[in-house]
Amino acid sequence: MDTPKSYLEAVATITHNGKRYPHRVGAAFLNSDGTIGVVLNSLPLDGRFVLRPVRPKSPSTPGDDSAE
């Protein structure tokens, strides 16, 4: 149990000025009985989100608008 649990991030898409931006709304974890638990910190306006593997953080690049 000393190894970190792997998880997926729950991501919704926000459209602003005609552009689409990913927005993390929560996470999902695999439980010991094989079920998946989802924890949402916010709700997507359209009720839709996807679960995707967590991407390693990379250094910010010039013109990166992901930080608000």
The first five atom37 places (N, CA, C, CB, O) and aatype in JSON, in Angstrom:
{
  "aatype": [12, 3, 16, 14, 11, 15, 18, 10, 6, 0, 19, 0, 16, 9, 16, 8, 2, 7, 11, 1, 18, 14, 8, 1, 19, 7, 0, 0, 13, 10, 2, 15, 3, 7, 16, 9, 7, 19, 19, 10, 2, 15, 10, 14, 10, 3, 7, 1, 13, 19, 10, 1, 14, 19, 1, 14, 11, 15, 14, 15, 16, 14, 7, 3, 3, 15, 0, 6],
  "atom_mask": [
    [1, 1, 1, 1, 1],
    [1, 1, 1, 1, 1],
    [1, 1, 1, 1, 1],
    [1, 1, 1, 1, 1],
    [1, 1, 1, 1, 1],
    [1, 1, 1, 1, 1],
    [1, 1, 1, 1, 1],
    [1, 1, 1, 1, 1],
    [1, 1, 1, 1, 1],
    [1, 1, 1, 1, 1],
    [1, 1, 1, 1, 1],
    [1, 1, 1, 1, 1],
    [1, 1, 1, 1, 1],
    [1, 1, 1, 1, 1],
    [1, 1, 1, 1, 1],
    [1, 1, 1, 1, 1],
    [1, 1, 1, 1, 1],
    [1, 1, 1, 0, 1],
    [1, 1, 1, 1, 1],
    [1, 1, 1, 1, 1],
    [1, 1, 1, 1, 1],
    [1, 1, 1, 1, 1],
    [1, 1, 1, 1, 1],
    [1, 1, 1, 1, 1],
    [1, 1, 1, 1, 1],
    [1, 1, 1, 0, 1],
    [1, 1, 1, 1, 1],
    [1, 1, 1, 1, 1],
    [1, 1, 1, 1, 1],
    [1, 1, 1, 1, 1],
    [1, 1, 1, 1, 1],
    [1, 1, 1, 1, 1],
    [1, 1, 1, 1, 1],
    [1, 1, 1, 0, 1],
    [1, 1, 1, 1, 1],
    [1, 1, 1, 1, 1],
    [1, 1, 1, 0, 1],
    [1, 1, 1, 1, 1],
    [1, 1, 1, 1, 1],
    [1, 1, 1, 1, 1],
    [1, 1, 1, 1, 1],
    [1, 1, 1, 1, 1],
    [1, 1, 1, 1, 1],
    [1, 1, 1, 1, 1],
    [1, 1, 1, 1, 1],
    [1, 1, 1, 1, 1],
    [1, 1, 1, 0, 1],
    [1, 1, 1, 1, 1],
    [1, 1, 1, 1, 1],
    [1, 1, 1, 1, 1],
    [1, 1, 1, 1, 1],
    [1, 1, 1, 1, 1],
    [1, 1, 1, 1, 1],
    [1, 1, 1, 1, 1],
    [1, 1, 1, 1, 1],
    [1, 1, 1, 1, 1],
    [1, 1, 1, 1, 1],
    [1, 1, 1, 1, 1],
    [1, 1, 1, 1, 1],
    [1, 1, 1, 1, 1],
    [1, 1, 1, 1, 1],
    [1, 1, 1, 1, 1],
    [1, 1, 1, 0, 1],
    [1, 1, 1, 1, 1],
    [1, 1, 1, 1, 1],
    [1, 1, 1, 1, 1],
    [1, 1, 1, 1, 1],
    [1, 1, 1, 1, 1]
  ],
  "atom_positions": [
    [[0.8, -1.19, 0.0], [0.0, 0.0, 0.0], [0.86, 1.27, 0.0], [-0.92, -0.01, 1.19], [0.31, 2.37, 0.1]],
    [[2.17, 1.15, -0.11], [3.03, 2.32, -0.13], [3.11, 2.95, -1.51], [4.4, 1.95, 0.35], [3.63, 4.06, -1.65]],
    [[2.6, 2.27, -2.53], [2.65, 2.84, -3.88], [1.47, 3.8, -4.04], [2.61, 1.72, -4.97], [0.38, 3.54, -3.54]],
    [[1.68, 4.92, -4.75], [0.58, 5.86, -4.94], [-0.5, 5.25, -5.84], [1.1, 7.18, -5.54], [-0.19, 4.51, -6.77]],
    [[-1.76, 5.58, -5.55], [-2.86, 5.1, -6.37], [-2.86, 5.84, -7.7], [-4.21, 5.28, -5.66], [-2.6, 7.04, -7.75]],
    [[-3.16, 5.12, -8.75], [-3.3, 5.8, -10.03], [-4.74, 6.28, -10.14], [-2.92, 4.85, -11.23], [-5.66, 5.69, -9.57]],
    [[-4.92, 7.34, -10.86], [-6.26, 7.87, -11.02], [-6.4, 8.53, -12.38], [-6.59, 8.87, -9.91], [-5.42, 8.76, -13.09]],
    [[-7.62, 8.83, -12.72], [-7.95, 9.54, -13.96], [-8.47, 10.91, -13.58], [-9.0, 8.75, -14.82], [-9.04, 11.09, -12.5]],
    [[-8.28, 11.88, -14.46], [-8.86, 13.18, -14.18], [-10.17, 13.33, -14.95], [-7.88, 14.31, -14.54], [-10.28, 12.87, -16.09]],
    [[-11.14, 13.97, -14.32], [-12.41, 14.26, -14.97], [-12.29, 15.65, -15.59], [-13.62, 14.19, -13.96], [-12.02, 16.62, -14.89]],
    [[-12.5, 15.73, -16.9], [-12.28, 16.98, -17.62], [-13.52, 17.34, -18.43], [-11.04, 16.88, -18.54], [-14.07, 16.51, -19.16]],
    [[-13.96, 18.6, -18.29], [-15.06, 19.13, -19.1], [-14.46, 20.13, -20.07], [-16.17, 19.79, -18.21], [-13.31, 20.54, -19.92]],
    [[-15.23, 20.52, -21.07], [-14.78, 21.5, -22.05], [-15.58, 22.78, -21.89], [-14.9, 20.95, -23.5], [-16.81, 22.75, -21.82]],
    [[-14.87, 23.89, -21.83], [-15.5, 25.21, -21.77], [-15.25, 25.9, -23.1], [-14.94, 26.06, -20.56], [-14.13, 25.89, -23.61]],
    [[-16.29, 26.51, -23.65], [-16.14, 27.27, -24.89], [-16.2, 28.75, -24.55], [-17.24, 26.89, -25.94], [-17.15, 29.22, -23.92]],
    [[-15.17, 29.49, -24.97], [-15.09, 30.93, -24.71], [-14.55, 31.62, -25.95], [-14.2, 31.25, -23.46], [-13.48, 31.26, -26.45]],
    [[-15.29, 32.6, -26.45], [-14.9, 33.32, -27.66], [-14.6, 32.38, -28.83], [-13.69, 34.2, -27.39], [-13.66, 32.61, -29.59]],
    [[-15.39, 31.33, -28.95], [-15.23, 30.41, -30.07], [-14.13, 29.39, -29.9], [0.0, 0.0, 0.0], [-13.94, 28.53, -30.77]],
    [[-13.38, 29.45, -28.81], [-12.31, 28.47, -28.56], [-12.74, 27.53, -27.44], [-10.96, 29.19, -28.18], [-13.49, 27.9, -26.54]],
    [[-12.25, 26.3, -27.52], [-12.57, 25.28, -26.5], [-11.37, 25.08, -25.59], [-12.99, 23.94, -27.16], [-10.23, 24.95, -26.05]],
    [[-11.63, 25.05, -24.3], [-10.58, 24.87, -23.3], [-10.95, 23.73, -22.37], [-10.35, 26.17, -22.5], [-12.1, 23.62, -21.95]],
    [[-9.97, 22.86, -22.02], [-10.25, 21.82, -21.05], [-10.29, 22.42, -19.64], [-9.18, 20.7, -21.13], [-9.54, 23.34, -19.33]],
    [[-11.16, 21.88, -18.8], [-11.3, 22.35, -17.41], [-11.44, 21.13, -16.52], [-12.53, 23.33, -17.24], [-12.39, 20.35, -16.66]],
    [[-10.51, 20.96, -15.6], [-10.56, 19.81, -14.7], [-11.67, 20.01, -13.68], [-9.2, 19.59, -13.99], [-11.72, 21.02, -12.98]],
    [[-12.57, 19.03, -13.6], [-13.7, 19.13, -12.68], [-13.65, 18.08, -11.58], [-14.99, 19.0, -13.44], [-14.49, 18.1, -10.68]],
    [[-12.68, 17.17, -11.62], [-12.59, 16.15, -10.57], [-11.63, 15.04, -10.94], [0.0, 0.0, 0.0], [-10.76, 15.2, -11.79]],
    [[-11.82, 13.89, -10.27], [-10.94, 12.74, -10.48], [-11.73, 11.45, -10.3], [-9.74, 12.79, -9.5], [-12.81, 11.44, -9.7]],
    [[-11.17, 10.36, -10.83], [-11.78, 9.04, -10.69], [-10.71, 8.05, -10.23], [-12.44, 8.57, -12.03], [-9.57, 8.11, -10.68]],
    [[-11.09, 7.16, -9.33], [-10.17, 6.19, -8.74], [-10.74, 4.78, -8.89], [-9.91, 6.51, -7.26], [-11.95, 4.59, -8.83]],
    [[-9.86, 3.82, -9.08], [-10.28, 2.42, -9.12], [-10.32, 1.91, -7.69], [-9.31, 1.56, -10.0], [-9.33, 1.98, -6.96]],
    [[-11.48, 1.39, -7.28], [-11.63, 0.84, -5.93], [-11.13, -0.6, -5.89], [-13.11, 0.91, -5.49], [-10.97, -1.24, -6.92]],
    [[-10.9, -1.09, -4.69], [-10.35, -2.44, -4.52], [-11.3, -3.52, -5.04], [-10.04, -2.7, -3.05], [-10.86, -4.61, -5.38]],
    [[-12.61, -3.22, -5.11], [-13.56, -4.22, -5.6], [-13.79, -4.12, -7.11], [-14.89, -4.08, -4.88], [-14.66, -4.79, -7.65]],
    [[-12.99, -3.26, -7.79], [-13.09, -3.15, -9.24], [-14.03, -2.06, -9.73], [0.0, 0.0, 0.0], [-14.09, -1.8, -10.93]],
    [[-14.77, -1.43, -8.82], [-15.64, -0.34, -9.23], [-14.83, 0.96, -9.34], [-16.82, -0.17, -8.23], [-13.7, 1.04, -8.87]],
    [[-15.42, 1.95, -9.96], [-14.75, 3.24, -10.14], [-15.49, 4.29, -9.33], [-14.68, 3.64, -11.64], [-16.7, 4.43, -9.45]],
    [[-14.74, 5.02, -8.5], [-15.31, 6.13, -7.73], [-14.95, 7.43, -8.42], [0.0, 0.0, 0.0], [-13.81, 7.64, -8.83]],
    [[-15.94, 8.32, -8.55], [-15.71, 9.62, -9.18], [-16.0, 10.71, -8.17], [-16.6, 9.79, -10.46], [-17.05, 10.71, -7.52]],
    [[-15.07, 11.64, -8.03], [-15.23, 12.79, -7.14], [-15.22, 14.03, -8.02], [-14.1, 12.84, -6.04], [-14.23, 14.3, -8.71]],
    [[-16.31, 14.79, -7.99], [-16.4, 16.01, -8.78], [-16.29, 17.22, -7.85], [-17.72, 16.06, -9.6], [-16.99, 17.3, -6.85]],
    [[-15.41, 18.16, -8.2], [-15.25, 19.39, -7.44], [-16.13, 20.5, -7.98], [-13.8, 19.84, -7.44], [-16.42, 21.47, -7.28]],
    [[-16.56, 20.36, -9.22], [-17.5, 21.29, -9.83], [-18.28, 20.51, -10.88], [-16.76, 22.53, -10.47], [-17.89, 19.42, -11.28]],
    [[-19.38, 21.07, -11.3], [-20.23, 20.4, -12.29], [-20.12, 21.1, -13.63], [-21.69, 20.36, -11.81], [-20.21, 22.32, -13.71]],
    [[-19.94, 20.33, -14.7], [-19.92, 20.93, -16.03], [-21.3, 21.49, -16.37], [-19.48, 19.89, -17.1], [-22.32, 20.89, -16.03]],
    [[-21.33, 22.63, -17.03], [-22.6, 23.28, -17.36], [-23.49, 22.42, -18.23], [-22.36, 24.59, -18.04], [-24.71, 22.44, -18.08]],
    [[-22.89, 21.65, -19.14], [-23.69, 20.81, -20.03], [-23.87, 19.39, -19.5], [-23.06, 20.76, -21.4], [-24.5, 18.56, -20.15]],
    [[-23.31, 19.11, -18.29], [-23.47, 17.79, -17.69], [-22.56, 16.72, -18.25], [0.0, 0.0, 0.0], [-22.7, 15.55, -17.9]],
    [[-21.61, 17.09, -19.11], [-20.73, 16.11, -19.74], [-19.29, 16.32, -19.32], [-20.84, 16.18, -21.27], [-18.82, 17.45, -19.2]],
    [[-18.6, 15.2, -19.09], [-17.17, 15.24, -18.82], [-16.56, 13.93, -19.29], [-16.88, 15.49, -17.32], [-17.27, 12.95, -19.49]],
    [[-15.25, 13.92, -19.46], [-14.55, 12.71, -19.86], [-13.53, 12.36, -18.78], [-13.85, 12.89, -21.24], [-13.07, 13.22, -18.03]],
    [[-13.19, 11.08, -18.71], [-12.14, 10.61, -17.81], [-10.93, 10.31, -18.66], [-12.59, 9.37, -16.99], [-11.02, 9.55, -19.62]],
    [[-9.79, 10.88, -18.31], [-8.58, 10.65, -19.09], [-7.4, 10.48, -18.14], [-8.32, 11.81, -20.09], [-7.43, 10.99, -17.02]],
    [[-6.36, 9.78, -18.59], [-5.17, 9.62, -17.74], [-4.56, 10.97, -17.42], [-4.13, 8.71, -18.43], [-4.61, 11.9, -18.22]],
    [[-3.99, 11.07, -16.25], [-3.34, 12.32, -15.83], [-2.09, 12.52, -16.66], [-2.99, 12.29, -14.31], [-1.27, 11.61, -16.81]],
    [[-1.95, 13.7, -17.21], [-0.77, 14.03, -18.01], [0.28, 14.65, -17.09], [-1.13, 14.99, -19.18], [-0.06, 15.44, -16.21]],
    [[1.55, 14.3, -17.3], [2.59, 14.93, -16.48], [2.62, 16.43, -16.71], [3.97, 14.31, -16.8], [2.41, 16.91, -17.83]],
    [[2.89, 17.17, -15.65], [2.96, 18.63, -15.77], [4.21, 19.0, -16.54], [2.96, 19.31, -14.38], [5.29, 18.45, -16.31]],
    [[4.06, 19.94, -17.47], [5.21, 20.41, -18.23], [5.4, 21.89, -17.91], [5.02, 20.18, -19.76], [4.45, 22.57, -17.51]],
    [[6.62, 22.38, -18.09], [6.84, 23.81, -17.83], [5.98, 24.65, -18.76], [8.33, 24.17, -18.01], [5.73, 24.28, -19.91]],
    [[5.53, 25.8, -18.26], [4.7, 26.69, -19.07], [5.49, 27.21, -20.25], [4.18, 27.85, -18.23], [6.69, 27.49, -20.15]],
    [[4.82, 27.34, -21.37], [5.46, 27.88, -22.55], [4.86, 29.26, -22.82], [5.27, 26.94, -23.78], [3.72, 29.52, -22.44]],
    [[5.61, 30.15, -23.47], [5.07, 31.47, -23.8], [3.78, 31.34, -24.6], [6.1, 32.31, -24.58], [3.7, 30.54, -25.54]],
    [[2.77, 32.12, -24.23], [1.49, 32.05, -24.91], [0.57, 30.99, -24.36], [0.0, 0.0, 0.0], [-0.52, 30.78, -24.9]],
    [[0.98, 30.32, -23.28], [0.13, 29.3, -22.66], [-0.94, 30.0, -21.83], [0.97, 28.33, -21.77], [-0.63, 30.66, -20.84]],
    [[-2.19, 29.85, -22.25], [-3.3, 30.53, -21.56], [-4.0, 29.63, -20.56], [-4.3, 31.04, -22.57], [-5.12, 29.94, -20.14]],
    [[-3.38, 28.52, -20.15], [-4.05, 27.59, -19.26], [-4.15, 28.11, -17.83], [-3.34, 26.27, -19.26], [-5.04, 27.68, -17.1]],
    [[-3.27, 29.01, -17.41], [-3.34, 29.57, -16.06], [-4.24, 30.78, -16.07], [-1.93, 29.95, -15.53], [-4.09, 31.67, -16.91]],
    [[-5.2, 30.8, -15.14], [-6.13, 31.93, -15.08], [-6.1, 32.54, -13.72], [-7.53, 31.5, -15.43], [-6.82, 33.5, -13.47]]
  ]
}
